Amino acid sequence: MGDHFTISMADGENLAVTGDWIDREFHVTRGGSDVIFASRRLLAIRDCYGIQVAPGFDVPTALAIVVALEQMELESRAR
């Protein structure tokens, strides 16, 4: 279950996103390995994600991806 997306990076690399928006949790993978894991389950604070970024993956890019995915989810709920 859940949504599936592909992120096309500027350098031509593709990242796969799988998410469970009911549980507010998703994985971003590169070559089958997680590079980002984001979950609201990791924190008890409302409207916050706990984010794990794999070593070597650009943290600002990871944060931008999480913000963009959250915005997409909010927009889909508004429809």
N, C-alpha and C positions, 0 to 999 in steps of 0.2 A: 504494500500500500504506500501511497505517498506520491509526491510530485517528482518529476525528473527533468533536469535542465542540463544544457551544455553551455559552458562559458568559453567563448573564443577569445583568447588573450591576444594582445597586440603582436607578440612574437610568433604567433601561429599555433601555439600550444592550446589544446582543449582540455578543460576541466569538466568533470561530471559532477552534478549535484543531485543528491537524492535526499528527500526530506519528508518528514511527517509533521505537517503543519498543525494537526490536532494536538500533538504533544510538544510542538514548537521546538523541533530538533532536526538538524540536518548535517550531512557529511558532504564535503567537497573532496573529490579524489583526482589524483593524477597518476595515470598508469596503474590503476587499481589500488593505490595506497592513499590513505587519508592524508590530506594536507591541511584541512580545516575540519574541526568538529565544533558545532555550536549548539547549545541547548539551554533552554530556560530551566530545565531540571537541575542544572548545576548550581543555580543560585536561588535563594529564597526571596530575593528582592524583586518586586513587581516590575515588569517591562524591562528586564535586563537579561542578557545572554551571558553564559559562561562560554568562553571561546578557547579552544586549544589549537595552536598552530604548530605544524611540524617544523622541526629544525631545518633551516635553510630556505623556508618559504617566506617570502616578503610579508612582514606583519602589516604594514599599511595597506597592501593589496588585499590581504585577508580581511581586514576590517572593512574595507570598501565593499567587498563581496558580501559580507554579512549584512551591512546596511542596505545594499541594493536588494538582496533577497527579502529582507524584512519589509522594505517599501513595496515590493511586488506583492507580497502577501497582504499588506494593508490595503492596497488598491483593489485587489481581487475581492476582499471582504466588503468594500464600499459599493460594489456593483450590485 
